[in-house]
Amino acid sequence: MTDLQRVIATDAALALIAKLTRQHGPLMFHQSGGCCDGSAPMCYPANEFRIGASDVKLGEIGGASFYMGAAQFEYWKHTQLIIDVVPGRGGMFSLEGPEGLRFLTRSRLFTDDELSTLA
């Protein structure tokens, strides 16, 4: 499988990412570890969130890089993250808040064949 990705986005999420990109310029995501805003994909203007040496880049969605901390990645590495959008208020620091929508992480387990492809 050459098109296998660790993180993908629904059409609704891609539309919101495009809108936020038009408003704020280039974006990036970091999957929150559950501290202040729960475990949620947080959207920031690119270069306004400092990526650390222990952050893992999972891929890109809608042209925006998507990261999570290495410790959290250990729990999620067997899953494909599917970033979606639902009505409601998201994290207080995430850009989609004023839109009345929030990004949400759904997931599915990779098959054994998929995991061997990713290794």
Secondary structure as GFF3:
##gff-version 3
##sequence-region A 1 119
A	DSSP	beta_strand	7	9	.	.	.	ID=ss1
A	DSSP	alpha_helix	11	24	.	.	.	ID=ss2
A	DSSP	beta_strand	27	31	.	.	.	ID=ss3
A	DSSP	beta_strand	41	45	.	.	.	ID=ss4
A	DSSP	beta_strand	55	61	.	.	.	ID=ss5
A	DSSP	beta_strand	64	69	.	.	.	ID=ss6
A	DSSP	alpha_helix	70	76	.	.	.	ID=ss7
A	DSSP	beta_strand	79	87	.	.	.	ID=ss8
A	DSSP	three_ten_helix	97	99	.	.	.	ID=ss9
A	DSSP	beta_strand	101	109	.	.	.	ID=ss10
A	DSSP	alpha_helix	112	118	.	.	.	ID=ss11
###
